[in-house]
Amino acid sequence: MNDAITVLAFLALAAGCSCGEEPRPIVEEEPTRPVDRFADTPLPPVREGMHSALLAPQLAREEAPESFRVLVQTSKGEIEIECVRAWAPRAVDRFYNLIRIGYYVDIPIHGRVKGHFVLFGSHTNPDVQAAWKRATMVDEPARQSNRRGYLSFFKKEKRDNSRTISIVINLSDHPELDEHTAPFGRITRGLGVAEKLVTFNADDGSDLEAQEKRSVLHLVLGGKVNLMKLDMIESISFLEEEE
């Protein structure tokens, strides 16, 4: 019963509307404050060994291939994901560039609704986290359904063009989200691994957005003790296409 209430709360948030209202159609238009607003901002200093784009999202704007596969190393095992640019070009480009610049190193699982969703993407470096949380993406229509094993970027409650870095893994079918969130990839191997991933505040009766806000606060405040209690995305790397 608690799971059902939790899921209904999250679906209402993800849809960006309250119960009884007609869902708002996605309008293909430029955001009021796109990532390009940083173009004239002086670049911040980069620490040794860090890609400059980790602190300056405007430098990570390469177009992704039409399709590619990645290997996700987690603290529970391996996951393989296939990404198809035609499904959600902006989302795929974002994921591709984050991998390319080395963003995904020891990224915590920071939200979960058991049997339904897993959430990851918050960075443990507060400077990197702050830079990319400001780099919003324009909304785009779903060309695939939010089925079990599909991934999409998390969209905040009642906020258009609010996708940034948090990614949702669907652990069950959620076609009711198709009008609001655009899947960009699917797990081709290791879905059972994804189902085992946990976080320090998992299944506490709150929706994913509330979990995200709390976990990000813990990370920014340097909650290293908490990081030992949850699963991690240790790395994400590109897989070479077979001949």
C-alpha positions as a printed NumPy array, in Angstrom:
array([[  0.   ,   0.   ,   0.   ],
       [  2.817,   2.41 ,   0.913],
       [  4.572,   1.641,  -2.378],
       [  1.398,   2.441,  -4.313],
       [  0.972,   5.784,  -2.528],
       [  4.625,   6.641,  -3.122],
       [  4.418,   5.841,  -6.826],
       [  1.237,   7.854,  -7.285],
       [  2.904,  10.838,  -5.614],
       [  5.934,  10.58 ,  -7.881],
       [  3.825,  10.208, -11.006],
       [  1.932,  13.361, -10.163],
       [  5.196,  15.224,  -9.651],
       [  6.816,  13.867, -12.789],
       [  3.764,  14.71 , -14.837],
       [  3.854,  18.259, -13.555],
       [  0.132,  18.378, -12.777],
       [ -2.236,  17.558,  -9.941],
       [ -4.889,  14.865, -10.011],
       [ -7.929,  15.759, -12.095],
       [ -6.097,  18.115, -14.433],
       [ -5.517,  17.426, -18.087],
       [ -1.824,  16.725, -18.81 ],
       [ -0.05 ,  19.638, -20.425],
       [  1.357,  18.89 , -23.881],
       [  5.07 ,  19.325, -24.405],
       [  5.748,  22.378, -26.533],
       [  8.884,  22.333, -28.636],
       [ 10.367,  25.726, -27.953],
       [ 13.572,  27.192, -26.658],
       [ 13.834,  27.526, -22.852],
       [ 13.706,  30.927, -21.271],
       [ 17.185,  30.386, -19.855],
       [ 19.098,  27.838, -21.97 ],
       [ 22.541,  26.521, -21.156],
       [ 23.989,  29.079, -23.586],
       [ 23.422,  31.775, -20.983],
       [ 26.833,  30.762, -19.578],
       [ 28.598,  31.488, -22.876],
       [ 29.878,  34.909, -21.794],
       [ 30.742,  33.826, -18.253],
       [ 34.477,  33.555, -17.444],
       [ 35.515,  29.929, -17.102],
       [ 36.209,  28.818, -13.517],
       [ 39.62 ,  27.463, -12.54 ],
       [ 40.02 ,  23.743, -13.184],
       [ 41.649,  21.407, -10.699],
       [ 44.46 ,  19.162, -11.837],
       [ 43.187,  16.052, -13.577],
       [ 39.664,  17.425, -14.162],
       [ 38.171,  17.979, -17.604],
       [ 37.444,  21.698, -17.99 ],
       [ 33.832,  20.988, -18.996],
       [ 33.087,  19.525, -15.564],
       [ 32.937,  23.104, -14.305],
       [ 31.833,  24.689, -17.582],
       [ 28.9  ,  22.825, -19.211],
       [ 29.007,  25.093, -22.264],
       [ 32.195,  23.27 , -23.294],
       [ 30.416,  19.89 , -23.487],
       [ 28.22 ,  20.339, -26.547],
       [ 29.307,  17.569, -28.948],
       [ 26.601,  15.793, -30.9  ],
       [ 26.291,  12.13 , -30.005],
       [ 26.425,   9.31 , -32.583],
       [ 23.13 ,   7.968, -33.885],
       [ 23.469,   5.115, -31.399],
       [ 26.05 ,   3.821, -28.959],
       [ 26.409,   1.4  , -26.075],
       [ 27.948,   1.956, -22.664],
       [ 29.145,  -0.197, -19.798],
       [ 28.087,   0.928, -16.333],
       [ 30.215,  -0.383, -13.478],
       [ 28.241,  -0.286, -10.238],
       [ 28.938,  -1.455,  -6.724],
       [ 26.501,  -4.333,  -7.391],
       [ 27.756,  -5.392, -10.829],
       [ 27.715,  -4.431, -14.507],
       [ 24.933,  -2.873, -16.574],
       [ 24.955,  -2.316, -20.336],
       [ 22.878,   0.463, -21.875],
       [ 21.982,   1.196, -25.493],
       [ 21.32 ,   4.85 , -26.376],
       [ 19.542,   5.955, -29.566],
       [ 19.755,   9.644, -30.472],
       [ 16.521,   9.62 , -32.478],
       [ 14.587,   8.777, -29.311],
       [ 15.56 ,  11.992, -27.463],
       [ 18.39 ,  13.944, -29.133],
       [ 18.959,  16.459, -26.339],
       [ 18.969,  13.816, -23.625],
       [ 21.294,  11.519, -25.562],
       [ 23.686,  14.384, -26.295],
       [ 23.751,  15.274, -22.585],
       [ 24.43 ,  11.684, -21.477],
       [ 27.081,  11.242, -24.182],
       [ 28.93 ,  14.398, -23.159],
       [ 28.801,  13.626, -19.452],
       [ 30.428,  10.275, -20.147],
       [ 32.977,  11.847, -22.501],
       [ 34.213,  14.385, -19.921],
       [ 34.491,  11.83 , -17.111],
       [ 31.523,  12.966, -15.041],
       [ 30.481,   9.49 , -13.93 ],
       [ 33.097,   8.525, -11.347],
       [ 31.741,   7.306,  -7.991],
       [ 28.284,   8.79 ,  -8.511],
       [ 25.874,   7.753,  -5.731],
       [ 22.437,   6.243,  -6.143],
       [ 20.415,   9.   ,  -4.503],
       [ 16.806,   7.932,  -4.913],
       [ 14.687,   4.809,  -5.195],
       [ 11.08 ,   3.66 ,  -5.092],
       [ 11.302,  -0.102,  -4.732],
       [ 10.173,  -1.964,  -7.81 ],
       [  9.51 ,   1.238,  -9.731],
       [ 12.428,   3.69 , -10.027],
       [ 16.126,   4.202,  -9.302],
       [ 17.64 ,   7.709,  -9.45 ],
       [ 21.288,   8.72 ,  -9.955],
       [ 23.337,  11.619, -11.286],
       [ 24.235,  13.934,  -8.388],
       [ 27.959,  14.681,  -8.25 ],
       [ 29.88 ,  14.554,  -4.967],
       [ 31.984,  17.58 ,  -5.955],
       [ 29.788,  20.578,  -5.002],
       [ 31.337,  22.815,  -7.682],
       [ 30.6  ,  20.303, -10.441],
       [ 27.139,  19.65 ,  -9.028],
       [ 26.301,  23.363,  -8.951],
       [ 27.536,  23.977, -12.498],
       [ 25.537,  21.184, -14.067],
       [ 22.355,  21.753, -12.052],
       [ 22.162,  25.136, -13.79 ],
       [ 22.608,  23.587, -17.245],
       [ 18.96 ,  22.884, -18.067],
       [ 17.74 ,  21.129, -21.203],
       [ 14.801,  21.979, -23.431],
       [ 11.912,  19.527, -23.105],
       [ 11.392,  17.045, -25.93 ],
       [  8.556,  14.628, -26.754],
       [  8.824,  10.951, -25.862],
       [  9.383,   8.756, -28.9  ],
       [  9.655,   5.602, -26.796],
       [  7.549,   4.489, -23.86 ],
       [  8.783,   4.557, -20.26 ],
       [  8.943,   0.794, -20.065],
       [ 10.828,  -1.416, -17.648],
       [ 14.569,  -0.986, -18.215],
       [ 14.32 ,   2.376, -20.015],
       [ 16.112,   5.506, -18.815],
       [ 15.103,   9.174, -18.904],
       [ 16.3  ,  12.412, -17.326],
       [ 14.313,  13.443, -14.261],
       [ 11.971,  16.415, -14.683],
       [ 11.033,  18.573, -11.701],
       [  7.483,  19.173, -10.531],
       [  5.546,  21.657, -12.678],
       [  8.705,  23.023, -14.28 ],
       [  9.256,  22.965, -18.013],
       [ 12.809,  22.603, -19.325],
       [ 14.076,  21.468, -15.917],
       [ 16.074,  18.356, -16.841],
       [ 19.74 ,  18.551, -15.87 ],
       [ 21.747,  15.57 , -14.56 ],
       [ 19.48 ,  13.244, -12.561],
       [ 18.567,  10.072, -14.456],
       [ 15.66 ,   7.738, -13.704],
       [ 15.854,   4.014, -14.4  ],
       [ 12.359,   2.567, -14.813],
       [ 12.133,  -0.728, -12.946],
       [  8.568,  -1.295, -14.178],
       [  6.356,  -0.001, -16.989],
       [  5.138,   3.597, -16.628],
       [  3.422,   4.546, -19.907],
       [  1.527,   7.292, -18.061],
       [  4.8  ,   9.268, -18.023],
       [  5.226,   9.248, -21.794],
       [  3.597,  12.657, -22.246],
       [  6.131,  14.234, -19.91 ],
       [  9.461,  12.378, -19.906],
       [ 11.47 ,  11.179, -22.908],
       [ 13.387,   7.895, -22.61 ],
       [ 16.827,   8.071, -24.243],
       [ 18.193,   4.582, -23.658],
       [ 17.46 ,   1.093, -22.441],
       [ 19.249,  -1.514, -20.371],
       [ 20.254,  -4.454, -22.554],
       [ 22.087,  -6.4  , -19.835],
       [ 22.067,  -6.166, -16.058],
       [ 18.52 ,  -5.068, -15.26 ],
       [ 18.674,  -7.358, -12.231],
       [ 21.71 ,  -5.4  , -11.049],
       [ 19.772,  -2.131, -11.339],
       [ 16.985,  -3.597,  -9.206],
       [ 19.474,  -4.267,  -6.387],
       [ 20.846,  -0.721,  -6.208],
       [ 19.987,   1.048,  -2.964],
       [ 20.426,   4.454,  -1.373],
       [ 20.602,   5.642,   2.231],
       [ 17.066,   7.087,   2.132],
       [ 15.431,   4.488,  -0.106],
       [ 11.774,   3.605,   0.312],
       [ 11.217,   6.086,   3.138],
       [  7.754,   6.988,   1.907],
       [  8.733,  10.142,   0.011],
       [  8.722,  10.82 ,  -3.713],
       [ 11.88 ,  10.905,  -5.835],
       [ 12.068,  14.689,  -5.976],
       [ 12.075,  14.936,  -2.17 ],
       [ 14.748,  12.227,  -2.01 ],
       [ 16.82 ,  14.11 ,  -4.575],
       [ 16.706,  17.382,  -2.634],
       [ 17.735,  15.747,   0.634],
       [ 20.501,  13.612,  -0.845],
       [ 22.008,  16.526,  -2.754],
       [ 22.074,  18.516,   0.487],
       [ 23.892,  15.67 ,   2.235],
       [ 26.455,  15.459,  -0.561],
       [ 27.121,  19.193,  -0.716],
       [ 27.618,  19.257,   3.04 ],
       [ 30.274,  16.579,   2.642],
       [ 28.337,  13.562,   3.879],
       [ 31.121,  11.052,   3.196],
       [ 29.824,   8.708,   5.909],
       [ 26.528,   8.419,   4.046],
       [ 28.343,   7.539,   0.834],
       [ 29.524,   4.324,   2.471],
       [ 25.912,   3.244,   3.033],
       [ 24.632,   3.389,  -0.532],
       [ 25.417,   1.941,  -3.901],
       [ 27.496,   3.794,  -6.472],
       [ 27.881,   4.229, -10.188],
       [ 31.628,   3.636, -10.161],
       [ 32.183,   4.444, -13.842],
       [ 30.507,   4.6  , -17.254],
       [ 32.52 ,   3.902, -20.398],
       [ 31.757,   3.534, -24.095],
       [ 31.645,   0.058, -25.612],
       [ 33.119,  -0.481, -29.056],
       [ 30.638,  -1.603, -31.66 ],
       [ 31.109,  -5.178, -32.83 ],
       [ 32.12 ,  -5.641, -36.477]])
